[in-house]
Amino acid sequence: MDRPTTNWIAVGKPDDIPVLGARVVKTARGPIALFKTRTGEIFALLDRCPHKNGPLSEGMVHGTTVTCPLHGLNIHLDNGKAVAPDKGCVPRFPVKLEDGRIWLGLTALRQADSSAPYTHSSEGDEGERPRLAKLEK
């Protein structure tokens, strides 16, 4: 059985993302926002609110949620789901920290996947060549 692969790209260092802030990486899947919590956890979501496609990266991060700047919809960073009573969800992407760099996986996670913000790894996926991307402010 073939295992699914994730295309990983290096997107910067943890210090490139401000605490309680975000940075955006432009990808073929659309803009992906990387968020950092007060405790230093890093999460990645598609940078579009499910309500009106607002830029989540411009929202306020509090705890493990982000508030859309357009209409105040709150999204859980760990699973991409809207905080009740709101409805909707945003695709979430895997993030890992390796050799002092943030690596972003370009294959969206299913909603049922683990909510771990990132994993530590010393090995890359077989057969994949790491790529670099630029974080935007």
C-alpha positions, 0 to 999 in steps of 0.5 A: 500500500502506498503511503500518502506523501506531504510536500514539505516546504521550509517557510522560515524560523519560529522567531519570524512569526510574532507571538499572538501573530501570523505570517502568510505563505503564498502557495498554489493552494492559496494563501496559508497563514501560520499562527503562533500562540503565546506558548509558541505553538505554531498552527497553519490554516488556509488564510480564508474565513469560511464566512466571507473569505476574510484574511484570518492572518489579519485577525487577533490570536487569543489562546488557540483561536483566531478571530476573523477581522471582518465579522468576528467569527472565531476559528480553532487553530488546532482543528480549523473548526468555528467556535460554537455557536458559529459553523464552518471550518477552514482547511488545516495544514501540517507543520513541523519544526526541524533543524530550527526551521518551520516546515509547512506540509502542503497536503491539507489535514482531514478534520479528524487528524490529530490536533498537535500543532507541530511535530519534531522530526529529524528525517524528511519524507522519502523521495521528496526534495525540500523546497523553500518559501518566503513568509510574508508580513 
